Amino acid sequence: MRILLVILGAIGALLSSELVLQLLPVSTATARNYHIDPLVLTYPPGHRWSVATGWDLRNAQTLKANNLGFASDIDFVPNADAIALIGDSYVEASMLDASDRPGPQLASAIRGQRPVYAFGAPGSALLDYAERIRLASTRLGVVDFVLLLEAGDVRQSLCGSGNVHGPCLDPETFAPKVELYPQPSTMKRLLSQSALAQYLVSQLKVDARRLPGQLFSADAASPAHGETASPVSLTVPPEDVAEVQRRERMVRAVADRFFGAIGCCKVRKLVLVVDGQRTPKATLSGQELAIAEERRLFMEIARRQGAVVIDAEPLYRRHFQGSRMSLDVAPDDGHLNSLGVRIVTDAAAGALK
């Protein structure tokens, strides 16, 4: 009898938690899949979902997918005068109010003279952006593109990085492959309709496979919206010449694949805004140094390919010369806040003139 009471009490606690969480802005199922293109991961067109950060449901927002399955208040229709703004969660920016996101801010920076189509997709990388350039070019006739890049977007284009939606390069041979985003099982799809399950997974980042470690880890706080930490590590001691050369080959291979992939598209202007260190550091870790060198080399290659490359680091330094206001969403969320977005979109608008 006592066991039955314990079981009933546990069921009652779960049901109560479910009912309470249903009333709160817990992140809901995104249903991402290859809805419109076999290599472009999107939400179902017209789908609505909620997002929030952390156990305390910060930055809660409700988003809606447009006709092509991207988080946007406008539909993407064929228009050669449109500008395609492409990137990962830095472009989707689901933690910001709609008017503060990069798409609307870029549209405002060009005074609304041209429509801006924001092709943001969390957890993606450079080679995925090439597929969205293809989509915008072939389906919508877009010829001008702005890419908002993370400093690590090159290395995240390696297969197994956790930030790949389709095309990627083998991390050992740098041969091209396709790694499709894993689709949830039937059980996961059913659990995604539960507010309690979503709270555990989306807000607390509980992973049943690593549950014991997460329960006793101080690092169990949720990462930034939509981003997945990359298991691929290219960090090596600076004196390891062979590994430095290997990283250079990796950057060149990813760059060659990217510019080769968009070579079939009509691209009139390609503007790359490359994020980087926002505040100067006295010392950088080995991984930070490696990413900084990969970033520098990629920007050099991109300029030779004819892209307009905007290094965001001097823009950030200029900001901090006259202000102490942070450009991050929060101490535990390294995405650009509305002020940071304005800085990079103003620079992109200038390059488009």
N, C-alpha and C positions, 0 to 999 in steps of 0.2 A: 504493500500500500504506500509506504514511504517513497519507494522508487517511482511509483506512478505519479505521486504528487510532485516530485522533483521534475519529472518529464513534463508534466502539465505546466509547471511553473516556468520551465525553460521555454516551452512553446509560447506561453503567454507573454514572456519578456521579448521574444523575437517578434511576435505580432505587434506588440506595443511599439517597439523600436521601428518597425516597418511603417506603422501608421504615422508616427511622429516625423520620421524622415521624409515621408511622402509630402508633408507640408513645408519642408525646407528646400532651399535651392541646391539640392544634391545634383552632381553631374549625372546626366542621363545618357542612354545609349546613343552612339553616333551612327551606327549601322554603316560604317565605311566599307566600300567595296568598289569593284571596277564597273561602276554603273554606266558610264558613258564612253569608256575607252579601255581596251585591254591592258594598257600600261599606265593609266592615270587613275589614281585612287581618289575617290570623291565620296561625299555624302549622297544619299538619295535625293534627287531634285525635289524641292519643297519640304524636306525634312526639317523639323524643329528639335532642338536639343538644348540642354542646360549645361553650363560649365561653372566650376568653382575651384578654388585652390585651398588645399589643406583641410585639417579637421574642423576648423572654424568657418569654413565656407566663404573665404574671402573672394573679392572680385567676382561675385556671382553675376553671370550674364546668360541671356537666352539668345540663341542664334538661329538663323534660318538659312537653309541652302537655297541657292537660286536655281535657274533652269538647267545649269550645267553641274550642279552639285557642289558649288563653292560657297563659303560663308560670305554673303554679300547681300546688300539691300537692293541691288539692281541686277536685272537679268543681263546676260552677255549675249548680244545679238551681233550679226555680221556688221562690221564698221571698220573700214580701213583707217579711220581717223582716231580710233581708240588706242589707248596705251595699256599694254598688259603688264601688270605689276606681279612679279613671281617670286615665291620664296616659301619658307616653311612656316612655323608658328610665329615667326617674326612678322610675317605679312598677314596671316589670319588674325593674330593679336586678340584672341578671344577674351583675354583678361581685361581689355580696355573697353570703354564705352564706344559705341559704333562710330561716332564722329571723330574719335581720337585715333582710330586705326589707320594704318598706312594708306589704304586705298582712298578713303575720304580726305585725308590730309594732303596726299599728292594732288588730288583733284582740286582742292582749295588752293594749293601752292601755284597751280597753273591757271588759277582764277576761273575754273569751271569751263575752260575753253574746249576741252576734249574729255570724253568719258574715260574713266580709269577702271579697268577690269582687274580685280585683285584675285589672283590665282594662288592663294595661300593654302598650304596643306602641311599640318604638323608632322614631324618625324620624317622629313624627306631631305634630299641632298641634291648636289649639283646636277647629276645625270637625270634625276627626276625633273628638274627644271627644264632640261632640254625637251623632254616629252611634252611639257605644258607649253613651251614655245611652239612646238609642232602643232599641238591642238589649237592654240590661238591663231596660228598662221593659216592652217589649212581649213579650219572650220569657220573662223571669224574674219579672216583677211587682215589681221593685225600685222603691222610692219615695224612698230616701235615697241621696245621692251625695256623694262627696268627690273633688274634682279636685285633683291636685298639679300646679301649673302652673310652667313655666319662665318667666322674665321675658320671653323672646322668643316665647312661644307665639302672640301675636297676629300679629306680622309674619310668622311662619312659616306662617300660614294663607293667605298669598298664593300663587297658582299659580307654580310654578317655584322655590319656596324650597328644594326638596329634602327637605322635611319634610311632605309631603302624601300621604295615602292615598286620598283621594277628593274630597270637596267642598273648594273653595278659591275665592278671589276673584281676579279679574283684577288684576294689579299696577298697571295704568294706570287702568282704569275702575271697579274694585271690583265688577264684575258677577259674579254667582255662576257658577261652572263646576264641572266634575268632572274631576279629573286622577288617573287610576288609576295605581297603582304599576306601573312597567314590569316585565314578566315576562322572565326570562332566556331566551336562545336555547337551542336544543338543545345547542350546543357548550358553553355556559356551564353547563348542567345536568350535562353529562358531566364537565367539569373540576371541578365542585363536589364530586365524589366523590374527587378526588385530594387527599391531605394536603399535598403539595408546592404545588399550585395554591392551596389554601386558605391555606397559610402565607404565600405571596407576597401574596395579595389581602387576607386578613383580618388578618394580623399585621403585615406590612410595608407594607400599603396601596399596593401597586404597581398602577398604572393604565397599561396599555399605551399609551393615548392620550397620557399625559403622562410616559412613562417617562424620557426624557432629562432633563427638569427634576427629576423625583423622585430620580434617581440622584445629582444634584449639589446637592440642596437640603438645608439644615439643618433644614427643617421637615417631614421625611418621617416623623416619629414618628406612631404611630397615635393617632387621636382617641379620645374616650370610647366605651365600648361602645355600638354600635348607632346612634350619632348621625351625621348627615351635615351638613357645614358648609353653610350657606345662601348661595347666590350672590346672593340679593336683598339689596341694601344701600340703606338709606334714610338713611345718614349725610350730613348737610349742615351747613354752617356755621350757628351759632345765629342769626345775623342774617337768614337767609333766611326771611322771614316766610311767603312763599308755600309753601315746602316744609314748614314747621311746620304750616301749615293743612292741607296735603295729608296729613300723617301723622295729624292729628286726624281727618280724614274717614275715613282707613283704619281707625283704631281703632274709630270709631263704626260703620263698615260691617261689620267683623268681629263686633263685639259684637252688633249688630242681627241678623246672620245666625245667630249662635250661639244667642241667646235665642229667636229665632223658630223655629229648628229644634227646640228642646226644648219648645216651647210645646204641642206635641201630646201630650207625655208627662205622666203623673201624677208630679209631683215634689213630695214633701212637704218635703224639706230639701235644699238645695244648698250645700255648703261648698267654698269655693275657697281653697286654700292656695297663696300666690303666692311663689315663690322670688325672690331678689334678690341684692344685694351682701352677701356674708357678712362681709367685713372692710372697715372704712372706708378710703377712698382719698382722698389729698390732692387729687388731680385726676382727673377722668373724661375719657375720650376722647369725641370727638363722637358715636360710635356708642353708647357707654355712656350718655351723656346722653339721646340720642334714645330708647333702650329704656326708660330710667328714666321718662321722661315718658309714653311709651305705656303703660307698666305702671301708673303713677299714674292715668291717665285711665280705663283699663279697670277698675281696681278701683273707681273712683268710679261708673262706669256699672253695674257688677255689683251694687254695694250698692243702687243705686236700683231695680234689677230684683228685689230681695228676696233675693239670695244672701248667705250669711254669708261674708264675706271676711276671711281671716287673712293679714295682711302678715307674711311670715317675717323681714323684716329686723330688727324690734325683738327678735324671739326670738333671732336670732343675736347681736345686740349684748349682750343679757342674758347669753348663754352666755360671751362673751369677757370680760365684766366679772369673771368668777370663774375662768376657765380659759384656757389657751393651746392646748388641744387643737384640732387642725384638724377641720373638718366635711367636708372633701373626701376622696374616696377616695385620691387621690394628687396630686402636683404637676401631672401631665399628665392628670388625670381629674377634672373638676369635678363629677361626680355626688356626691350626699350619701353619706357613709359611714354606718355603723350608728348612730353617735351623732347625726349630723345628721338621719337618718331618725326617730330616737326623738323629737327635739325637735319636728318638724313633725307626727308622728302623735299625739303627746300633745296638741298644740294642737287637732288635728282631733277627737280623742276628746272633748275638753272642749266643743267646739262641737256635738257630736252629742247631748249629754246634754239 
